Amino acid sequence: MQSIEKIVLIGSGNVATELAVIFIQKGLKIVQVYSPNLKNAELLASASGCDATNILLDIREDADLYIIAIKDDAISELNTGLRLPGKIVVHTSGSAGLNAIQNISDKTGVFYPLQTFTKNRQLDWKNIPVILESSDASSLESLKSLAGSITDSVFEINSENRKKLHLAAVFASNFINHILGQSKGILGEDIPFNILQPLVNETVSKAFELGPDQSQTGPAKRRDMKTIEAHIELLKSFPEAEKTYRMFTDFIIRKYKDPGTND
């Protein structure tokens, strides 16, 4: 197993930034940041105490690990233009396969933190799942050691199952956040958005404790058609939210044939 101490970050966005912060906290050294946008690379490099570059040929070859933290669509360009033979090279994508970087090195892997990241927002890494995959056993052990230094939640999951996980995460995070945005729009300026927070917290907590099917409540499950019709009338001023409401109401009504007695 190769010890990982020196890391090159290929990318300068939210994921790369958060990884730089936690790795430095754990005593690891970021030795270089690459980004096609030199200013972005320099910003993260300055915060990390290292050099920056926007030229692929200038990426250092003396690091222990190279982390590609960029948009999925841009990974293929690196796969054709970057060569780091014998080096451990990983990407952080939830949906790209291990083969997406197979031309860069003979030691490739995935280091996928299952979390939503925003720069300058502090996170408790000990509870963030990190999903691993590797082309070889030795690199996998090195990645397990690295992941274990920042979190208690490390999983080895292959590319096909990771794609399912990423899709589920889009539903559980991105779509829910969008729906919360619609909720905020309905409330307008007269009602504070955070009035919904206890409800949202209990909904999520209950879903994981009891299961989503057992914790479903609301007018659609009860088939409370008068309330549903009143809601739709209120939503005439919010056409996009009305579409969302109608779609989810229809899903829930069809799913729960017995309306039950839940609130």
VEXLOTI-453731 format. One record per residue (C-alpha): chain; x, y negated, z negated; residue number from 1. Coordinates in Angstrom, 1 decimal, padded with zeros to 4 digits. Layout:
<pts>
+------+--------+--------+--------+--------+
! senu !     px !     py !     pz ! drengu !
+------+--------+--------+--------+--------+
!    A !      X !      Y !      Z !    NUM !
...
+------+--------+--------+--------+--------+
</pts>
This chain:
<pts>
+------+--------+--------+--------+--------+
! senu !     px !     py !     pz ! drengu !
+------+--------+--------+--------+--------+
!    A !  000.0 !  000.0 !  000.0 !      1 !
!    A !  001.3 ! -003.4 !  001.0 !      2 !
!    A !  001.2 ! -006.1 ! -001.6 !      3 !
!    A ! -000.6 ! -009.3 ! -000.4 !      4 !
!    A !  000.9 ! -012.5 ! -001.6 !      5 !
!    A !  001.2 ! -014.9 !  001.4 !      6 !
!    A ! -001.9 ! -015.6 !  003.5 !      7 !
!    A ! -002.5 ! -017.5 !  006.7 !      8 !
!    A ! -006.1 ! -018.8 !  007.2 !      9 !
!    A ! -007.3 ! -018.9 !  010.8 !     10 !
!    A ! -010.2 ! -021.3 !  010.4 !     11 !
!    A ! -010.9 ! -024.3 !  008.2 !     12 !
!    A ! -014.7 ! -024.2 !  007.6 !     13 !
!    A ! -016.7 ! -023.3 !  004.5 !     14 !
!    A ! -015.6 ! -019.7 !  004.2 !     15 !
!    A ! -011.9 ! -020.5 !  004.7 !     16 !
!    A ! -012.1 ! -023.3 !  002.3 !     17 !
!    A ! -013.7 ! -021.3 ! -000.5 !     18 !
!    A ! -011.3 ! -018.4 !  000.1 !     19 !
!    A ! -008.3 ! -020.8 ! -000.2 !     20 !
!    A ! -009.6 ! -022.1 ! -003.5 !     21 !
!    A ! -010.1 ! -018.7 ! -005.1 !     22 !
!    A ! -006.9 ! -017.2 ! -003.8 !     23 !
!    A ! -004.8 ! -020.2 ! -005.1 !     24 !
!    A ! -006.6 ! -019.9 ! -008.4 !     25 !
!    A ! -005.5 ! -016.2 ! -008.5 !     26 !
!    A ! -001.8 ! -017.1 ! -007.8 !     27 !
!    A ! -001.7 ! -016.2 ! -004.2 !     28 !
!    A ! -000.1 ! -018.6 ! -001.6 !     29 !
!    A ! -001.8 ! -020.0 !  001.4 !     30 !
!    A !  001.2 ! -020.5 !  003.8 !     31 !
!    A ! -000.6 ! -022.0 !  006.8 !     32 !
!    A ! -003.9 ! -023.1 !  008.1 !     33 !
!    A ! -004.8 ! -022.8 !  011.8 !     34 !
!    A ! -007.7 ! -024.6 !  013.5 !     35 !
!    A ! -008.3 ! -025.8 !  017.1 !     36 !
!    A ! -009.2 ! -029.1 !  015.4 !     37 !
!    A ! -005.9 ! -030.2 !  013.9 !     38 !
!    A ! -007.5 ! -032.8 !  011.6 !     39 !
!    A ! -009.7 ! -030.0 !  010.0 !     40 !
!    A ! -006.6 ! -027.8 !  009.7 !     41 !
!    A ! -004.6 ! -030.6 !  008.0 !     42 !
!    A ! -007.4 ! -031.3 !  005.5 !     43 !
!    A ! -007.5 ! -027.7 !  004.2 !     44 !
!    A ! -003.7 ! -027.4 !  004.5 !     45 !
!    A ! -003.2 ! -030.5 !  002.4 !     46 !
!    A ! -005.5 ! -029.2 ! -000.3 !     47 !
!    A ! -003.7 ! -025.8 ! -000.2 !     48 !
!    A ! -000.2 ! -027.1 ! -000.2 !     49 !
!    A !  000.9 ! -025.7 !  003.2 !     50 !
!    A !  001.4 ! -026.4 !  006.9 !     51 !
!    A ! -001.3 ! -026.8 !  009.5 !     52 !
!    A ! -001.3 ! -026.1 !  013.2 !     53 !
!    A ! -003.7 ! -026.0 !  016.1 !     54 !
!    A ! -001.5 ! -024.0 !  018.4 !     55 !
!    A ! -001.9 ! -020.2 !  018.4 !     56 !
!    A !  001.8 ! -019.6 !  019.3 !     57 !
!    A !  002.9 ! -021.6 !  016.2 !     58 !
!    A !  001.1 ! -019.3 !  013.8 !     59 !
!    A !  003.6 ! -018.0 !  011.3 !     60 !
!    A !  004.6 ! -014.3 !  011.5 !     61 !
!    A !  005.9 ! -013.9 !  007.9 !     62 !
!    A !  002.6 ! -013.7 !  006.1 !     63 !
!    A !  001.2 ! -010.5 !  004.4 !     64 !
!    A ! -002.4 ! -011.2 !  005.5 !     65 !
!    A ! -004.2 ! -013.2 !  008.3 !     66 !
!    A ! -007.8 ! -014.0 !  007.6 !     67 !
!    A ! -009.9 ! -015.1 !  010.6 !     68 !
!    A ! -012.8 ! -017.2 !  009.2 !     69 !
!    A ! -014.4 ! -018.7 !  012.3 !     70 !
!    A ! -017.6 ! -018.5 !  014.3 !     71 !
!    A ! -018.3 ! -015.1 !  015.7 !     72 !
!    A ! -018.4 ! -016.5 !  019.2 !     73 !
!    A ! -014.8 ! -017.7 !  018.9 !     74 !
!    A ! -013.4 ! -014.4 !  017.6 !     75 !
!    A ! -013.1 ! -012.9 !  021.2 !     76 !
!    A ! -010.9 ! -015.8 !  022.2 !     77 !
!    A ! -008.4 ! -014.9 !  019.5 !     78 !
!    A ! -008.6 ! -011.2 !  020.4 !     79 !
!    A ! -007.3 ! -012.1 !  023.9 !     80 !
!    A ! -004.8 ! -014.8 !  022.8 !     81 !
!    A ! -003.3 ! -013.8 !  019.5 !     82 !
!    A ! -000.8 ! -011.1 !  018.8 !     83 !
!    A !  000.4 ! -010.1 !  015.3 !     84 !
!    A !  001.7 ! -006.5 !  015.6 !     85 !
!    A !  002.2 ! -004.7 !  012.3 !     86 !
!    A !  000.4 ! -007.4 !  010.3 !     87 !
!    A ! -002.9 ! -007.0 !  008.4 !     88 !
!    A ! -005.5 ! -009.1 !  010.2 !     89 !
!    A ! -009.1 ! -009.3 !  009.1 !     90 !
!    A ! -012.2 ! -011.3 !  010.0 !     91 !
!    A ! -014.9 ! -012.5 !  007.6 !     92 !
!    A ! -017.9 ! -011.9 !  009.9 !     93 !
!    A ! -020.9 ! -010.0 !  008.8 !     94 !
!    A ! -022.0 ! -009.0 !  012.3 !     95 !
!    A ! -018.8 ! -008.6 !  014.4 !     96 !
!    A ! -017.4 ! -005.1 !  014.5 !     97 !
!    A ! -014.0 ! -004.0 !  013.5 !     98 !
!    A ! -013.1 ! -003.7 !  017.2 !     99 !
!    A ! -013.6 ! -007.5 !  017.7 !    100 !
!    A ! -010.0 ! -008.0 !  016.7 !    101 !
!    A ! -008.5 ! -004.7 !  017.8 !    102 !
!    A ! -006.0 ! -006.3 !  020.3 !    103 !
!    A ! -004.5 ! -008.6 !  017.7 !    104 !
!    A ! -002.8 ! -006.0 !  015.5 !    105 !
!    A ! -002.8 ! -002.3 !  014.9 !    106 !
!    A ! -003.8 ! -003.0 !  011.2 !    107 !
!    A ! -007.2 ! -004.7 !  011.4 !    108 !
!    A ! -010.0 ! -005.0 !  008.9 !    109 !
!    A ! -013.0 ! -006.9 !  007.6 !    110 !
!    A ! -013.1 ! -009.1 !  004.5 !    111 !
!    A ! -016.7 ! -010.2 !  004.3 !    112 !
!    A ! -017.9 ! -012.2 !  001.3 !    113 !
!    A ! -021.7 ! -011.8 !  001.0 !    114 !
!    A ! -022.6 ! -015.3 ! -000.1 !    115 !
!    A ! -023.7 ! -018.7 !  001.3 !    116 !
!    A ! -020.8 ! -021.2 !  001.1 !    117 !
!    A ! -020.8 ! -025.0 !  001.0 !    118 !
!    A ! -017.6 ! -026.9 !  000.5 !    119 !
!    A ! -017.1 ! -028.4 ! -003.0 !    120 !
!    A ! -019.8 ! -026.3 ! -004.5 !    121 !
!    A ! -018.3 ! -024.2 ! -007.4 !    122 !
!    A ! -019.2 ! -020.5 ! -007.3 !    123 !
!    A ! -018.7 ! -017.6 ! -009.7 !    124 !
!    A ! -016.7 ! -015.2 ! -007.6 !    125 !
!    A ! -016.8 ! -012.4 ! -010.1 !    126 !
!    A ! -020.3 ! -011.6 ! -008.9 !    127 !
!    A ! -019.9 ! -012.2 ! -005.2 !    128 !
!    A ! -019.9 ! -008.9 ! -003.2 !    129 !
!    A ! -017.0 ! -008.5 ! -000.9 !    130 !
!    A ! -017.5 ! -006.0 !  002.0 !    131 !
!    A ! -014.4 ! -004.2 !  003.3 !    132 !
!    A ! -013.6 ! -002.1 !  006.3 !    133 !
!    A ! -010.2 ! -001.3 !  007.8 !    134 !
!    A ! -008.6 !  000.6 !  010.7 !    135 !
!    A ! -006.1 !  002.4 !  008.4 !    136 !
!    A ! -006.0 !  003.7 !  004.8 !    137 !
!    A ! -003.0 !  001.7 !  003.7 !    138 !
!    A ! -004.5 ! -001.7 !  004.8 !    139 !
!    A ! -007.8 ! -000.7 !  003.1 !    140 !
!    A ! -006.0 ! -000.2 ! -000.2 !    141 !
!    A ! -004.3 ! -003.5 !  000.1 !    142 !
!    A ! -007.6 ! -005.2 !  000.8 !    143 !
!    A ! -009.3 ! -003.4 ! -002.1 !    144 !
!    A ! -006.6 ! -004.7 ! -004.4 !    145 !
!    A ! -007.0 ! -008.3 ! -003.1 !    146 !
!    A ! -010.8 ! -008.2 ! -003.3 !    147 !
!    A ! -010.6 ! -006.7 ! -006.8 !    148 !
!    A ! -008.6 ! -009.6 ! -008.0 !    149 !
!    A ! -011.4 ! -012.1 ! -007.3 !    150 !
!    A ! -014.6 ! -010.1 ! -007.8 !    151 !
!    A ! -016.0 ! -007.1 ! -009.7 !    152 !
!    A ! -018.3 ! -006.3 ! -006.7 !    153 !
!    A ! -016.3 ! -004.6 ! -003.9 !    154 !
!    A ! -017.9 ! -002.4 ! -001.3 !    155 !
!    A ! -016.5 ! -000.3 !  001.6 !    156 !
!    A ! -019.2 ! -000.5 !  004.4 !    157 !
!    A ! -018.7 !  000.4 !  008.1 !    158 !
!    A ! -019.5 ! -001.9 !  011.0 !    159 !
!    A ! -022.9 ! -000.5 !  011.8 !    160 !
!    A ! -024.2 ! -000.7 !  008.3 !    161 !
!    A ! -022.6 ! -004.1 !  007.8 !    162 !
!    A ! -024.6 ! -005.4 !  010.8 !    163 !
!    A ! -027.8 ! -004.3 !  008.9 !    164 !
!    A ! -026.6 ! -006.0 !  005.7 !    165 !
!    A ! -025.9 ! -009.2 !  007.6 !    166 !
!    A ! -029.3 ! -009.1 !  009.2 !    167 !
!    A ! -031.0 ! -008.5 !  005.8 !    168 !
!    A ! -028.9 ! -011.4 !  004.4 !    169 !
!    A ! -030.2 ! -013.8 !  007.1 !    170 !
!    A ! -033.8 ! -012.9 !  006.0 !    171 !
!    A ! -032.9 ! -013.2 !  002.3 !    172 !
!    A ! -031.0 ! -016.4 !  002.4 !    173 !
!    A ! -031.2 ! -018.4 !  005.7 !    174 !
!    A ! -034.9 ! -017.9 !  006.3 !    175 !
!    A ! -035.9 ! -018.4 !  002.7 !    176 !
!    A ! -033.9 ! -021.6 !  002.6 !    177 !
!    A ! -035.7 ! -022.8 !  005.8 !    178 !
!    A ! -039.1 ! -022.0 !  004.2 !    179 !
!    A ! -038.1 ! -023.9 !  001.1 !    180 !
!    A ! -037.3 ! -026.8 !  003.4 !    181 !
!    A ! -040.9 ! -026.6 !  004.7 !    182 !
!    A ! -042.2 ! -026.5 !  001.1 !    183 !
!    A ! -040.2 ! -029.7 !  000.4 !    184 !
!    A ! -041.7 ! -031.3 !  003.4 !    185 !
!    A ! -045.3 ! -030.4 !  002.3 !    186 !
!    A ! -044.6 ! -031.9 ! -001.1 !    187 !
!    A ! -043.5 ! -035.2 !  000.4 !    188 !
!    A ! -042.2 ! -038.0 ! -001.8 !    189 !
!    A ! -044.9 ! -038.0 ! -004.5 !    190 !
!    A ! -044.1 ! -034.5 ! -005.9 !    191 !
!    A ! -040.6 ! -033.6 ! -007.0 !    192 !
!    A ! -039.1 ! -030.6 ! -005.1 !    193 !
!    A ! -037.6 ! -029.1 ! -008.3 !    194 !
!    A ! -041.1 ! -028.5 ! -009.7 !    195 !
!    A ! -040.9 ! -025.3 ! -007.6 !    196 !
!    A ! -037.7 ! -024.0 ! -009.1 !    197 !
!    A ! -039.1 ! -022.0 ! -012.0 !    198 !
!    A ! -041.5 ! -020.3 ! -009.6 !    199 !
!    A ! -038.8 ! -019.5 ! -007.1 !    200 !
!    A ! -036.5 ! -018.2 ! -009.8 !    201 !
!    A ! -039.1 ! -015.9 ! -011.2 !    202 !
!    A ! -040.2 ! -014.7 ! -007.7 !    203 !
!    A ! -036.6 ! -013.7 ! -006.9 !    204 !
!    A ! -035.9 ! -012.2 ! -010.3 !    205 !
!    A ! -039.1 ! -010.1 ! -010.2 !    206 !
!    A ! -038.5 ! -008.9 ! -006.7 !    207 !
!    A ! -035.2 ! -007.4 ! -007.7 !    208 !
!    A ! -036.5 ! -006.0 ! -011.0 !    209 !
!    A ! -039.8 ! -004.5 ! -009.8 !    210 !
!    A ! -039.3 ! -004.4 ! -006.0 !    211 !
!    A ! -040.8 ! -006.8 ! -003.5 !    212 !
!    A ! -043.9 ! -004.6 ! -002.8 !    213 !
!    A ! -044.8 ! -004.4 ! -006.5 !    214 !
!    A ! -044.3 ! -008.1 ! -007.2 !    215 !
!    A ! -046.2 ! -009.5 ! -004.2 !    216 !
!    A ! -048.9 ! -011.9 ! -005.3 !    217 !
!    A ! -050.9 ! -014.8 ! -003.7 !    218 !
!    A ! -054.0 ! -015.5 ! -001.7 !    219 !
!    A ! -053.1 ! -013.4 !  001.4 !    220 !
!    A ! -052.7 ! -010.2 ! -000.8 !    221 !
!    A ! -056.0 ! -011.0 ! -002.5 !    222 !
!    A ! -057.6 ! -011.8 !  000.8 !    223 !
!    A ! -058.8 ! -015.1 ! -000.7 !    224 !
!    A ! -060.0 ! -016.4 !  002.7 !    225 !
!    A ! -061.5 ! -019.6 !  001.4 !    226 !
!    A ! -058.1 ! -020.6 ! -000.1 !    227 !
!    A ! -056.3 ! -019.6 !  003.1 !    228 !
!    A ! -058.7 ! -021.7 !  005.2 !    229 !
!    A ! -058.2 ! -024.7 !  002.9 !    230 !
!    A ! -054.5 ! -024.3 !  003.2 !    231 !
!    A ! -054.6 ! -024.2 !  006.9 !    232 !
!    A ! -056.6 ! -027.3 !  007.0 !    233 !
!    A ! -054.0 ! -029.1 !  004.8 !    234 !
!    A ! -051.3 ! -027.9 !  007.2 !    235 !
!    A ! -052.7 ! -029.7 !  010.2 !    236 !
!    A ! -050.2 ! -032.4 !  009.6 !    237 !
!    A ! -047.4 ! -029.9 !  009.4 !    238 !
!    A ! -047.6 ! -027.8 !  012.6 !    239 !
!    A ! -044.4 ! -025.9 !  012.2 !    240 !
!    A ! -045.3 ! -025.0 !  008.6 !    241 !
!    A ! -048.7 ! -024.0 !  009.8 !    242 !
!    A ! -047.2 ! -021.5 !  012.2 !    243 !
!    A ! -045.1 ! -020.1 !  009.3 !    244 !
!    A ! -048.1 ! -019.9 !  007.0 !    245 !
!    A ! -050.3 ! -018.1 !  009.6 !    246 !
!    A ! -047.6 ! -015.6 !  010.5 !    247 !
!    A ! -046.7 ! -014.6 !  006.9 !    248 !
!    A ! -050.4 ! -014.6 !  005.8 !    249 !
!    A ! -051.2 ! -012.2 !  008.7 !    250 !
!    A ! -048.2 ! -010.0 !  007.8 !    251 !
!    A ! -049.2 ! -009.8 !  004.1 !    252 !
!    A ! -052.9 ! -009.1 !  004.8 !    253 !
!    A ! -052.1 ! -006.3 !  007.2 !    254 !
!    A ! -049.5 ! -004.8 !  004.8 !    255 !
!    A ! -051.7 ! -004.7 !  001.7 !    256 !
!    A ! -054.9 ! -003.0 !  002.7 !    257 !
!    A ! -056.1 ! -003.0 ! -000.9 !    258 !
!    A ! -056.1 ! -006.6 ! -002.1 !    259 !
!    A ! -055.8 ! -005.5 ! -005.8 !    260 !
!    A ! -056.1 ! -008.0 ! -008.6 !    261 !
!    A ! -052.8 ! -009.9 ! -008.7 !    262 !
!    A ! -052.8 ! -013.6 ! -008.9 !    263 !
+------+--------+--------+--------+--------+
</pts>
